Amino acid sequence: MRSLAGYPFNINKCILGKVTTKQVLPFKRRNYIFISTNCHIPSGYAAILMNKLPSEVDLTPIVHIIQDIDHLKDGDIILIEPSGQINVLYEKNTYDNSILVTQRCNCACIMCPQPKLSNEYDQLDLNIKLISLMDKNTKILGITGGEPTLLENSFFEIISACKKYLPKTELNLLTNGINFHNLDFVQKLIKIKHPNLFIEIPIYADTDSQHNKIIGAKGFYKTIQGLYNLALFNQKIGLRIVIHKLNYERLPQLAEFIYHNFPFVFHIAFMQMEIIGHAKENIDELWIDPYYYDNHLETAINYLNNRQMNVSIYNSQLCILPKSLWKFSKKSISSWKNIYIDECTNCNQVNNCGGLFVSSINKYSEYLKTIKFDTEFV
Ligand code: SF4
């Protein structure tokens, strides 16, 4: 999530609104935050952003921003905090939007990039309003956490709101799948009849002990039951595997396990680890140079691909993959946390390569190198 900092005036609670640089009709203004390029303060808006303050300010909520105001585009949705911090919750011109609906979780994954909170404010009303303000042509929207299903009824309300306000949008739900072991819970979700819901669930290993060690909970069999419960209703499901030192050796066995037990899944993503949160704290236990698991990854990918399963590699760099795997590699890192390093400047694959997470700037494969000729790779 991008954030900007400004100086607040007349702001004593959080304000959510849609950014506009053009005047909107007065009766619609309460949902809009107007960027004023002069000292004019029009009435009726939820707030005004400006980079020049007028000599006199009335009671209108204002944030005076000096830097980066031009990063905000019409149709973006922002949350202004009383401190003047501006959080960009939705960007109209990207495919990377997601809503973090809770930071509570029933697992404690050793590489979790978003460590959990045990207490938090109820964000349901805010999230419903956020969804209602999004552009109706939004192509894809992520629902993430924490563990979104822990919200129970609020979780169903969020999915229903997405169906109501964004009927054309693909909803991509990231969940550990544990709560779907409860068939009643699955039925409540299915009853919503969301037209385009894709549920992605992690399976980190083919054994209960290894998976449970990674997620810090006894969830393996519940997640498996959850997958079968969802499959009963032909729910579109994907599997996600974050690769690190604790699970890379058994990637080929995991691929076999997936093929034999979950032939119904729509997609399988093998992912390089993002080094923030618990992954950063536990880096010594988790880090293996991704170059060193290429053989295991190649065996797993080829096994699944040969059996007509839809498989991808996320968050990887082409220069450390064997060429046979390039076609599976996707540009998957959200634009606001995606970087390319010096080696990339003259690389002839820079437009095809997904680059790195910004959090990897101090920890990435020592085999990254500029690609000058594709024939270097076999
Ligand atoms: S040098 Fe950079 S752009 Fe080229 S393949 Fe490697 S990471 Fe990608």
Boltz pocket constraint, residues with backbone or C-beta under 6 A from the ligand:
constraints:
  - pocket:
      binder: B
      contacts: [[A, 317], [A, 318], [A, 319], [A, 320], [A, 340], [A, 341], [A, 343], [A, 344], [A, 345], [A, 347], [A, 348], [A, 349], [A, 350], [A, 353], [A, 354], [A, 355], [A, 356], [A, 368], [A, 369], [A, 370], [A, 371]]
      max_distance: 6.0
